Amino acid sequence: MRSNNSSTTTLIAVALLLLILFVSVAYLTLVQQPAEQQQDSELVSKLLQNRQMWENSRPLSYRYVVHRRCSCAREDTTPFVATEERGRKTARYLVSLESSSGEFLSEPPNPVWITDVFDELIKAVEEDPQPEVEVSYDSRYRFPSSVSIRHSHRDAYVQYEIRDFEILEHRLPL
């Protein structure tokens, strides 16, 4: 009878040790450490601050070139000219592009605007436990001029370059 109790006790002890080990590993892999959380919140704060500076200083009308790099369709990685005139947005390829279906495109099917780049950056930091994010900002208007995002939970990356920023119409001073 004593041997049976000893076997049961050993089995319970092993089960408890395995449970503690499982919970410890799950905690360490799923829960961000406070330093990482603070770093993420500082990055989001900086992104929001730069976005606000962009919103406050952006011209009334402007154009720029967007170049996206990712493992996406050719239509999404070909540079295009984005124009924002008094709230109206248009996008055109620099040259016509033949799509994978054989049709010629003059407009990108999924254009990316400056506000979209801000949104994608914030989303990456908030949703990914350990994203690799690099951002450079335009020194005057504070829009993201160079962006690199690599997601830790999947083998995915995206890079944006916003260049050749041109003012078409200034805002009138208040």
Secondary structure as GFF3:
##gff-version 3
##sequence-region A 1 174
A	DSSP	alpha_helix	2	30	.	.	.	ID=ss1
A	DSSP	alpha_helix	34	57	.	.	.	ID=ss2
A	DSSP	beta_strand	61	70	.	.	.	ID=ss3
A	DSSP	alpha_helix	74	77	.	.	.	ID=ss4
A	DSSP	beta_strand	80	85	.	.	.	ID=ss5
A	DSSP	beta_strand	88	93	.	.	.	ID=ss6
A	DSSP	beta_strand	97	98	.	.	.	ID=ss7
A	DSSP	beta_strand	104	105	.	.	.	ID=ss8
A	DSSP	alpha_helix	114	127	.	.	.	ID=ss9
A	DSSP	beta_strand	132	137	.	.	.	ID=ss10
A	DSSP	beta_strand	144	151	.	.	.	ID=ss11
A	DSSP	beta_strand	156	169	.	.	.	ID=ss12
###
